[in-house]
Amino acid sequence: MARDSPAFRSVAPKLGFVAPLDGLRGFGIAVVVLGHASGDRIQGFLSIIDCFFILSGFLIVTLLLQEQRSTGGVDFRKFYSRRAVRLLPALWVNLVFWLLVGVVAELAGKHYLTDIGKNVAASFLYVYHLFFPVSMELIRGSRRATMPSVSSARSGRCRSRSTSTWWCRCSSCSR
């Protein structure tokens, strides 16, 4: 779009920090962790994932619109570098944790290190969903489907934000 052409211009006030929104996101994370830890005992916690990503999308779009309004454009390199600084350290800690779990399991005589290594490599490269499509029956709505529980986490499953973003894009296109 050319700079001199009329375009949408946000006139909304700057959002700033809204503590209840962070609280809602934190609550969503806690519900998902409890849902995974409970195995099949807690059902129906997946709708909070939708709320989490809708809220995250709202906040990200708000940041982009505010930057566009204040500077006249969006510097995507700066935007993605800020996301990387915020998200990648947590991913790396998670991946190192699972590698350590694999090493400890290997020392204990369990042979999970190869599987965990594959999962970690795919997660590190943000291509996990291409090699390990987890719970597709659950997403499609099968009655027999269950979420992976802590007992099935021995393979080091790590669902990255890119996986969920990819799935949201693909599922919205197929509707």
N, C-alpha and C positions, 0 to 999 in steps of 0.2 A: 504494500500500500504506500503510495507517495506521501511524503511529509505534508504537502500543502493541501491534500484532500481532506474533506471533513471526516472525522472519525468519532467514535464514542469517547466521551470524556467524563470520567467519574467526578461527581461533585460531592460525594460522600465525605464526611470528616475522617481524619486519620483514625484508624481503629486503635492502635496502641496495644498495650498488654492488657489482656482480659483474663484475670485469674480463674474465673469459673470455667472458661473453655479449656484451660490446661487441666483443671480438676476433672472435667468430664472425660478428657482424653486419658488421664491417669486411671480413672475409674474403669474405662473400657479396657485398658491394658490389664488391670487387676482381674477383671471378669474373665478375660481370655485365658490368662494364666491359670486361674482357678478351674476353668472349664477343661483345659487340657490336663491338669493335675488330677481331676476327678474321674477321668476315663469316661465311662458311659453314664455315670450317676447324675450329671448335670447336662440337660439337653437345652437347646434353644439359645445358647449364648452367642451364636454367630451373628445375630442382627446387630450386636454392638460393634462388630468389625465394620459393617456398612456405615454406621454412625461415625466411627473413628475416621474412616477415609473420606466421608463427606465433609466432616469438620476440618480435616487436614487440607482437603482440596479448597475449601472456602478460605482458610487462612493463607494458603499459598497464592491463590488468585488475588486476594486482598493485598498481599505484599507486592505482587507484580503490578497491580493497578496503581498502588501508591508510588512505586518507583517510576512508572510511566508518567504519572501526573507531575511528580516533582522534578524529573530530569528530562522529560520529553521522549524517553525510550526505555528499553529494558536491556540491561547488560547481562545476557544469559551466562556468559563465562563467570561473572562475579556471582550471579545467582546460584549456579551449580557448585561453585567452589564453596559458598557458604553452606549449602546442603551437605556437601562432602565433609567439611570440617565438623558438622554437627552429627552426621549419621555414621560415617565410616568407622570412627573409633569404637562405637558400640558393636558394630558388626565384627570388627577384628577381635575384640575381647570375646565375643561369642564363639568365633571360629577357633581361637586359641584354646578356649575352655573345652570344646568338643575334641580337639586334637589331644589334649591332656586326658580326657576321658578315654579316648581310644588307646593311648599309651598305657594307662593304668589297667584297662581291660586286657590288653595284650600281656602285660606282666602277670595278670591274674589267670592267664590261660584261656581267656575268651579271645576270639579272633575277629574283632570288630574293626580294627584299625584300617583295613583296606576300604571297607564300606564307608567309614567315617571320613577317611581321606578323600574319597570321591565326592561325598556330600560337601565337604569343606571347600574343595577346589571349585565345584560348581557354584557354591554360594559366593565365594570370593570373586568369581568372574561375573556374577549376576546373571547366570544362565541356568540356575537351579531348575526352574519350571520346564526347561527343555529336556532335561535328563531324568527328573524325578517328579512326574505329575502326581501329586499327593491328593487323595480324596476327591477325585473328579466326580465320583458317584454322589458325594455329598453336595457338591456344587450343582450337579444336574437335578438333585432332588430325589434320589433313590431312597426308599424307606430302609433298606438294609445298611446304608452307609453310616459309618461312625467316624468321628474325628480321631486322628492319631493321639494316643494318650502318652503319658510319661513312659509307660512300659514299652511303647513302640519308638520312643525317642532315642533308643540306643544307637540308631544309625546316624545320629547327629543332624537331624533335619533342621534346616534353618530357612525360614521363609522370609526373604528379604522384601523390602518395600518395593523394589523393582518388580518382583514376582507379582505382588498384588496389583500394582499399577498396570502391568502387562495384562493380567487377567481381567481387570476392569475394562480396559480398552477392548479386548477381544470379545468379552461377553456383551458389552453394549453394542458392538457392531453386529453381533449375530442375532439380536432381538428383532 
